[in-house]
Amino acid sequence: LTPPGCSTKCFRGRKERNVQKQHEASGIDALPDGVLEHILGLLPAEEAVRTCVLARRWRHRWKTAAALRIVSAGGEFLAPADKLREFMDHLLLARGGAPLELCELRLGGLNLVLEDEGVLSRVDHWFRHAVGCNAQVLRLRIRANGSLELEDLPLVSKHLTRLELYGVDVHGSFLNFSTCPNLQYLEFEDCDLISESTSLISFQSLKHLRIAFCHLRLHMGFDSRVRISAPHLVSLVLEEFIGRTPIFESMPSLTEASVTIGDFCADECELSNANYWDCSCESCDTYGKTPSGSNISVLLEGLSKAKSLLLISSPAKHIFKRDMRWCPMFSNLKNLWLDDYWCVPDDFNMLACILEHTPILEKLTLQLFSEGPEHKMELEGRVSLAERSAAISKYLNTVKVKCKMVDERIVKVLRFLHVSDICCSILPDVREILSCCGSTASPR
């Protein structure tokens, strides 16, 4: 029936438009505002802004996107630098204080090194703006010509839970995260961390900490060590740092830790082949001391509560060697991964010592004379319950050896394991290797 005062043609046109609107509303437009804001947050910022032309409802939707992703890594958009600066200033002005779940600023890359002072001078402002928008996750990755120093002011946020910084210098008050009570994950990569007023850096709320390829130093003393307090830490990654090895205070909740000491570590033994038991070189005896002047552990004591531990070191670095003089008991350790630093041929004291201090160890992995993660050979042995040494964990059941090839050095390690009753059940190919090399004890 046609409504009064309405022609049949008009009625049909109105009906068709209503059907069309219902059809359109059944697509993405039918989603709640919160879902649309989440979807827009998955897009790079420039693509999110472009959605303003889709329909009236989308005109301002990008201003409340849940995430802000700025990626200027050498592509056509947001380059040159003045275009990036203009876009960012207009973007943040239009967003105002709209809350953010995530903010990612990735500026510079393989094809773009930031050199524009106008952009570099604004990065800290953009970063602080995101903090003020209650961002829960913050990622700042900079590849600049030189270093970018963030302002010496603490971050203040009860919303921030994860912070990742790449390619920046941070110092002083910035390293005080007491005003971020919910920060749980912190990552520094290729950063310069400078402790100025005190040698102690405190991360009271942190559960996960990663420091990779960073320069750790005090503002007024290269020879002093930075102390790090993170009592609630669950996982730790310390990788290829520059400067003195930091001292980690007690971490009773630590579950897993990975420490890689590379060539840029300043703790270098003058006698690269020194035995850790009797090394008396000046570097080990003098600079090996902690700030208090007492000869105590630098790293191992803080790591002693871990359940899984990876310890890798460049051969000339002495920090693990000096720590072994006061080797703690690793009472929770079940999984241990070591490199050839701990297995110097004809001197297996370090390996024997740490095994004697791991009473519940279940799995031992030795990465020998080979860089990971892929290894050409992997040998696995089982430990006999009846034959094991009383000094070795009764729970140890698996020993893996990862290497590039089985040469004389590997054979010496295998022979040590075998003679020490650590690796009593050996695979057939290893048994043949030992036999051909004249092992003094036949493999079981």
N, C-alpha and C positions, 0 to 999 in steps of 0.2 A: 504494500500500500504506500502511496506517495503522500508525505505529510502535507497538510493544508498550506497553500501559498507557495508551494515549491513544485516546479515543473519536473517532469519525469527525467529530463536530461540533466538538470541541476542535481537532482537526488542521486542519480547514478554516479556523477562526477565526485560528489562528496563521499559516497560509499567507497569508491575506488581509492580516494586519498587516504581514508581511514585504514583501509586494508594495507596500503603501502606503508603507512606509519607503523602499523602493528608488525609488519614484516621487518622493517628496519630496526625496530626496538627489540626484535628477537635475536639480533646479532650482538656485536661488541658493545653497542650503546645500551643494551639491557643490563650490563654489568654495573654493580654498585660503584660509587665514586672511589672508595678505598681500593678496589681491585684495579681500576683504571690507573690510579696513582702508582700502584705497585708495578704495573706493566710499563708505564712511562719511565719508571726508575731503572728499568733494565736496558733502556736505550742510551746511547751517547747523548749528551745534552743538546747538541745541535739538531739531532733527529727528533728528540722530544719536543723541542720548540716548534719544529715544522708542522707538528700535528694540529697547530692552532687553526689551520686552514680547512680542516676536515668538515667541521660543522660548528654551529653556534655553541653547543655544549663543550666543545674542545678548545674554544678560543683562549681560555685562561687555565685550562686543566694542567698544563705543563708546569705552572708556577707552584703547584703543590705536589709534584712528583715525589715519591718516597725516597728516591736516591738521585744523586747528582754525579754524573760521570763525565769528567772533562779529560779528553784524550787528545793531545797534540803531539804526535810522535813522528812528524815528517810528512803527513798527508797534505792534501790540498786545503782542506778546511782547517780553520784556526791557524793558518800560516799565510803570510808572515806574522811576526810578533805583534805588530800594532793591531792586527785584526783579532788576535787572541785577547789582547788587553781590552779592546773595546767591547768584545762579546761578553767577557767575564764581568766587566763592570756593569753593563746593562742587565745581564742575567741576574746577578745578585741583587741589584736595585729592584728589579721586577718581582723577585721572589720575596723580598723583605725578610721577615723572620720565620717563614714557613718551616716547620720542623722537618728534619732529615733523619732517615734511618742509616744511610750510608753516603759518604762523600769520597770520591776518588779523583785526585788531581794527578794526572800522569803527563808531565810536560817534558818534552825532549825524548829522543830515542836514537835508534841506529842511524837514522837519516836526518836527525835534527838535534843540534846542541844549542841550548838557549844562551844567547849572548846579549840580548836586548835588556838594558838596565831598567827600562820602564816596566817590563814584565817581571823581572826578578825582584824589583822593589815592591811589587804588588802581591807576590805569592804569599807572604806571611799574612797580609790582610785577608786574602781569600781563605786561607787556612783557618784563621781565627774566626771568620764569619761562620764557617761550617761548625766550629765548636759552639758558637753562640746559638746555632739552630738546633742544638741538642742532638747532634749526630752521634749515633751509637758506634759506628765503624768509620774510621778515618784512614785513608791511604794517601800518602804524599810521595810521589816518585819524581825526582828531578834529575835531569842530565844537563848540566850547565857547564860553561867554559869557566872552570874554577869552582869554588865552593859557594853554596848558598847558606848563609847563617840565619837561623830563625831567631826571633827576638828573645832576649833574656827575660822572659816573663813566664810564670807557671800557667799551665792549662787548668782552667776551672770548669769542671763538668761532672755532674752526678750521673749523666747518661752515657758517657763514653765507656765502652767495654773493650774495644780493640783499636790499637793504634799501630800503623805500619809506616815507617819513615825510610826513605831511600835517597841517598845523595845529598844530605844536608848536614850542617854543623849545628849541634845543640850543646848548650852549656849553662852553667849557673842554675838559675831558678827554674829553667825549663825542665831540668832533670828531677825536679821535686814534684812527684805525682801524688802528694798527699791530698791535693784538692780534686783528685779524680778517684773517689773511693770505690768505684765499681769497675775500674780498669783491670781486666784479667789477662789480656793478650797484648804483648808489646814486642815489636820487631824493629831492629835497627839493621840496616844493610848499607855498606859503603858510606857510613857516617863518621863524623868526628865528634866523640863524646868527651867533653871537657868538664871535669869537676873542679870548681874554683874555690869555694869557701871552705870545703872540707873534703877529705878523701872518701867519705862514705856516700854512696848512692843508695837510696832506700826505695824499694818497690814493695810496699806493704800489702797491697791487694792482689798483686800479680799471681797468676797460676801458670802462665806460659811466657817464656822469655827466649828470644832469639837475637843473638848479636853476631853478625857475619861481616867479615871484611871491613871492620871498623877500627878506628884509631882510638885507643883508650888512654887517657892521660890526665894528669893534674895540671892546672894552669901554671903553678909555680914549682914544678919539680918533675923532671923526666924520669928520675930513678925511683920515685915512689910509686907504690901500687895503689890503684883504685880499689876500694872495698865496696862490695855489693851485698846488700841485705835484702833478701826476698824470702821470708820465712814460710810463705804459703805456696811456694813454687812447686808445681807438679811436673813440668817438663822444662828442660834447658837445652839450648843449642848454642855453643860457643865455637865459632868457626873462623879460622884464618884472620885473627885480629892483629893489629899493629901496636907495638909498645909492650910494656910489662904485663905479665899475666895478672889479671885481677884476682883478688881474694874473695871467695864466696863464703859468707857466714853460714851458719847451720840452716839446712833446708830439710826439716823432718818429714815433710809431705812429698818429697821428691820421688817420682815414679820412674822417669826415664831421663837420661842425660847423654848428650853427644858433645865431645870436646875434641877439636882438631887444632893442633898447634902447628902453624906453618912457618915458612922461612922469615916472615916479618916480625915474629915474636922477638922481643929484645932480650929474653932470658936465654942467652946462648952460653953454653959451656966452652971455656977456652980449650979444654982437652976433649975434642969431639969423640974420642974413643974411650973416655974415662969410665971405669967401673963405678956404679953409683955407691958402692959400699965404701970406697976409699978415695973418692975424688976430693982433692983439696985445692982446686984452682980458685983464684981470687973471686971469680964471678959466682961460683956456687957458695962460697963461704961468706961473702960480703953482700952482694946484691941479691942473694937468695933469701936474705932475712926479711921478715915481715916488718911493717912500719914500727911496731913496738920494739923491734930489735931482737926478738926471741926467735930461735930456730924452730918454727912449727910449720905445719902443712899449709900450703897456699891453696891448692885445688882439692886434693883428695879427701880431706876431712869434710869439706862442704858437700862433696858428692857421695859420702859414705852411706847415705840412707836410700840410695837409688835401687830400684829393682832391675832395671836394664841400663847398661852402661857401655858406651863406645869411647875408647881412648886411643887417639892417633896423634903421633908427633913426628916432626922433622927430626932426623938423627942427631943434629948438633944442639938441640934445645935441651936444657938441663932440668926443666921444672918438674917433670915426673920423676926423674932420677933423685932429685933432692927431696921430693915429697915421700919417696919410698923409705927414707930413713926414719920417718915417723908414720909408717903406713897404718891407717886405721883399719878397723874390722868392718867389712862390708856385710853387715848382718842380714840385709834384705835382698842382696843381689842374687838373681837367678839367671840372668843372661848377660854375658860379657863378650865384648868384641874388641880385639886388640890388633895392632899392626906389627910389622917387623921391628919397630923400635923396642918392643918388649922381648924380642927373640934374637938378639945379636948372637951369631954363631960362636960357639965355645964359651958363651957367658949367658946362661939362662937364669941367673939369680933373680932378675926382676919378675920374670914369668912365674918362677917357683914361689916367690914371696907373695905376689898378689893372689895366687891360687890358694895359698895357705891362709889368706885372710878373707876368703869367700866361703863360709861354712855351709851355705845352702845352694851353691851354684848348681844349675841344671844343664846349661848349655854354654860351651866355649867356642868362639869363632875366631880364627887367626887369619888375617889378611896379610899375606907375606909377599913382599917384593913385587907388588902388583897394585895398580890403581883401579879402583872400582868405578861404577858398580858392577860391571860385567867382568868376569874372570874366565880365562880359558879352561882352567881346571878347578875342580872342587872335590876334595877328598873328605870322606866322612868316616869316623870311627866310633865304636861303642865302647864304653868303659865297663870292665868286668867288676861285679860287686865283690867277688871273692878275692881278686888280686889287687884291688886299688890300695894306694898308699893311705896310711892313717891320717896324713896331713891334708889329704884332698877331700873335698866335699863328698859325702856318701850319696848325694842326690845327683851328682854329675853323671849324665848318661849319654851325652852327645858332644863330640869334638869335631868341628869342621875346619878344614884348611883350604883357603882360597888362594890360588896363585896363578901366575902366568905360565909357568912350566916347572917341572920337578927337576931342580938342579942340586948341586952339592949342599947349598944353604938349606933348602927344603928338607933334604934327607937328614941333616943334622937336627933340625927341629923335630922331625918325626921320630928320630932315634931317641932324642931326649924324652919325648912324650912316652914312648914305648918302655924305655928303661926305667922311667919313673912310675910305671904302672898306671899312667894316666889314660893312655889310649891302648887298651889291651886287646881289643877286637878290631882288626884292621882289614880294610877291603883287600881283595886278592891282588889288585894291581899295585897297591902300596906294599904288600908283603913281598911281592916280586922285586920292587925297587930296593927295599931294604936288604933283601937277600943278595942282589947283584952288587950292592955297595959294601957288602961285608959287615952287616950289622952284627954286633957281638952277642945279641940276644935274639932268639928266633921269635917272630911275631906269633901271638896266640890267636 
